[in-house]
Amino acid sequence: MIFPLREIGQSGILVTPLAMGCWPIAGITSVDVTEESSLATLQAAADSGLNFFDTAYCYGYDGESEKMIARALGHRRHQLVVASKCGIHYENRIQVKDGRPATLIRECNESLERLQTDYIDLYYLHAPDPNTPVAKSAAAMKTLLDSGKVRSIGVSNFNLQQLIDFHAVCPIAAFQPQYNMLQREIEFAQLPWCVSNSVSAIVYWPLMKGLLAGKLARLHQFDPKDGRRKYPMFSGTEWDKNQDFVDRLRLIASECHTTVAQVVLNWTIQRPGITVALCGAKRPDQIQDNAATLTWRLTADQIARIDQAIADRGEIVSRTAV
């Protein structure tokens, strides 16, 4: 592959610059998800050369994502890097943030059982708990690190001060925020801090939940169960502007004889400070196309033209609950 393996922080753990994000296979907000296709997608990711898989305690009401990783890839465990997260669970199918030390330790133990392994390579606090001081959550994560149950620690969805406060108690190897061509706010604060402290930025939503993959037609009608309907990016004038933007990406994809999704992912993993981009997938063909991104590079001229298209579109931010 043209893109070599990259280190997570200073952990010594080496990963492909693209990882499979395992939220879609949980089937909570994605439609047309089946167990058969999910297992096949996990296998296709590994067969395509990806060695990094990202899941979480709350990916599935009963840990479905972690359990499927064990079923599909358990026999290849020592060839792969698995990240999971704690600190969010469901109560009556509503997400609850809970960063209390006892909760984090319990969820880690349950994730180890679901994954059928005795260690997790990268373990994140999924989001800060407004009712628990960050330092307390960090101390619990440091306990897990010292115990050997996890090899490295990360945090997700943190602001700059939370990163600083957590890192003072427990060393952070990775930070996982949302980031894509149209949502780049981390470049102003968190990303510079990560670069200065040798912390990897492992970003989710590089394709903005499929918006930047180039496969959604202007007249696409979303299924009522499709979670994307709640995001402003997918409706009204924002939708039309985004379709115009994707049309400009299609021109570059045509030059490269590749897909729009690969152009977007290629741009993302060439951004300064970005270590890994997470690619959600629920079918083998999706992850196979994503993985092919690692076999070629955008030129400097193509990147400059993409940057101009982004500037013309104007950056927008569409935040919802984790």
N, C-alpha and C positions, 0 to 999 in steps of 0.2 A: 504493500500500500504506500501511496505517496506521503500520507500523513503518518509519522511514527507515533509510537505510544508516548503518552505524557504522564508525568508523575502527579499524584494527588498531594498537593502541598509539599511537605518534606517527609512524607510517610514511607517512601520507597515503593508504594503501590503504583503500578503502571497500568494505564487504561487506554483504550482507543478513544479518540477525540469525539466519537459519537457513542452514546449509550442508548439502550432501549428503555424508555420510560414505561413502566408497567401499570400505570393508572388505567388506561383504557380497557385492559383485559379484565379488570374488576367488574366492569359492566354496570357501574352505578349511573354514570351520565352518558355513556356511549350506547348507541343502539346497535342492534344486529350483532351482538357479541355472543359467541358460543364457546363452550369449553374446548371443543375440538379445534377451532380456529385459533384460540388463544395459546394452546399448547403447541400447535404447529408454528405459530408466530415466534414464540420463544426459541424453538429449535432452529427456525430459519435465521434468526438473529445471530445465534452462535455459529451456525454453518457459514454465514456471510462474513465472519471475521470479527464481529463485535464481541468484546470480552467483558462488557460493563452493563449491569442490569440494575435499575433503580426502582425500588418499591417502597412500601410503608405499611405500618401497622393498620392504618385506616383505609388501605386500598382494598375495598371489599368490606361488607358488613361483618364478615366472619373470617377475614384474612385470606380471601380467595386468591389474591395476587401472589402472596408469599407461598401459599400452598402449591400453586401451579408452577412456580419457579422450581420448587423442590421436585415435583413430578416430572417436569420436562427436562431439567438440567442437573438434577442431583448427581447423576453419574459423571458429570463434568465439573463438579464443584470446584476442584482445586485448579482448574484452568481458567476460572472466571472470577470476576470481582462483583460482589453483591453489596449494594447499598440499601439500607432501610431507614425508617424514621419512626420516632416515638413522639408522644405528646399530644396526639389528636386521636380520639376514639368516638364511637357513636353511642348515643343514648336515645332510644326510640327513633333511630335512623337520622338523628340530628348530630352534626359534628360538634364535639366539645373539646376545647383546648384545656389540657391538664399537664402542667409542667412540674408537679410535685415529685420529689425524689422517689418516693415509693412507687408511684405510677410509672415513672420512666424505667425503673429497674424491672418491674413486673412485666411491662410491655416488651422489653428487650428479651426477657426469658421466654415469653410466649412466641415472639418472632423467631427465636432460635428453634423452638419446637416446630413451628410451621415450616420453616425453611429446611428442617432436618439437617442442621449443621451445628457445630460447636463454636462458631465465630462468625461475625459479620464484619466485612472489610471496612465499610464506612457507615457510621451510624449518626444520623442527624437528629437534633431536636427540630421537629417539623415546623413549629412556630412558637413564638414566645407566649407564655400564659400570662395574661394581665393580672392574675391574682397570685402569682408566684414570682418572687424576685429572680431575675436572670441568673444571679450568682448561685442561688440554691439549685436551680436546674443544672447549671454548669458543674457544680460539685458532684451531683449524681452521675453525670456523664463521665466525669473524670474517674469516678469509682469503677464504672464499666470498662473504661479504657485500661485502668491499672489491673483489672481482673483478667484481662486477656479475652473477654467475651467479644470485644470489638477491637479492631486494629487501628482505627482512626476515627476522629470525631468531626462532625459538621453541624452547621445550623442552616435553617431555611427561613426565608421571609423575615429577616431581621433588618432593622435600621442600623445606621452607623454606630450609635451609642450602645445599642444592644450587642453588636459585634465586639466592641471594645470591652464591655463589661464581662461578657462571657469568656473572651480570650484571656482575660486577666486571671481567671480561675482554672480554665481548662483549655489547652491548646487546640485551636481550630485548624483543621487541614483543608476544609472545603466549605464554601458558602453557596447555597442554592437559592437563587432568586429567579423571578420571571424576567425574560429578556428576549427581545426580538427586534427586527428592523424598525418597528413602530413604537416600541416600548423600551426606551434606553435610559431610564432615569438613574439606574445604578452607576452609570458612567461618571456621575457628578460626585458621589461620595463613597459608596461601598466598594466599588471596583478599584479605585485608587488605593483604598486601605488594604484590600486584598493583595494587590501587587506589592505594596510596601512590606507586607507581613508574610509573604510567600504562602498565601492562602489561595487555593484553586477556586475559580468561579465555575460552577457547574450549573448551567442555566436550563430552565424549563420554558416551555412554550416558544421555542425558536420558530415554529411554524404557526404560531398563534392559533392553536387548536384546529389546524387545517386550513385556516384562512389564507396563509401564504404558501400553501402547497400547490395552488393553481388548478385545483380540480373542482372547485365550486363555481358553477355557472352563475351569471348575474341574476337569472330568474329562479335560482334554486329555492325550493320550499323546504324548510326544516321540519322534521318530524316534531310533533308536540312534546315528545319525551327527550328531544335533543337539548342537552344542557347549554349549548352555544346560543340559544335564542335569547338568553338573558344578558348577553354582552352587547353593548352599543355598536361595537365593530361590525356586527353581523346584521345590521338593519339600517334603514333610512339612508340619509346622505353619507354617513360614514361608510356604509356598505358600498355605495357607488364610488366613492373616492378610493376605497381599497381595491375595488375591481380595476379601476384605471391604473393604479399602482402596479398591480399584478400583471397587467398587460405589458408594462414596460419590462418587467422581469422576464416575461415570455420571450421577448426579443433576444435577451442575453442567453436564455436557455436554448433557443434555436441555434445561436452561434456555437454553443458548446455541445450541441447534439445531446442534450440531456434534459432532465425535467426541471420545472420551476422549484420544486422542493429541494433538489440537489443544489441548485444555485443559492437558495436561501441558507441552507445548512453550511455550504462551503464558505459563504461570506461570514457566517456566524463564528465558525471555528478558526477563521483567520483574524478575528477581531483581537486587538491587544488586550491581554488579561483574561481572555476566555479560554478555559482549559477543555471543557467538554460541553456539548449540546445534547440534551435529552430528546429523543424522538419517540413520541408515543405511537403505538401501532396496535392494531387488532387483527390484521391479516398478514400472512407471509409476504405477499407482494409489496406491501407498504414498507416493511422493514428492509426488504431486499433492495428496494430502490434507494432508501435512505443510506444504507450501508455503502452503496456504490459511490457515494459522495467522497469517500476516502481515497478513491483511485485517481483523482484529478484535482487541479487547482484553477481557480479564477485568476486571470491576469490582473496586474495592477491597473490597467486601463478599464477593465470590466468592473473592478471594485470601485473605481472612481465614478463610473457611470451609475452604479447602484447607489452610491452615496449621494449623488446628485438627485436621483429619483426620490430617495428618502427625504432629502431636504425640500424638494418640491411638494411632496405629499404632506409634510409636516408631521412631527412626532405626536402621537396621542397616547394617553394612558387610560386603561380601562381596568380598574381594580375591583375585585369582588373578594368575598371570604375565601380563605384557603380551602 
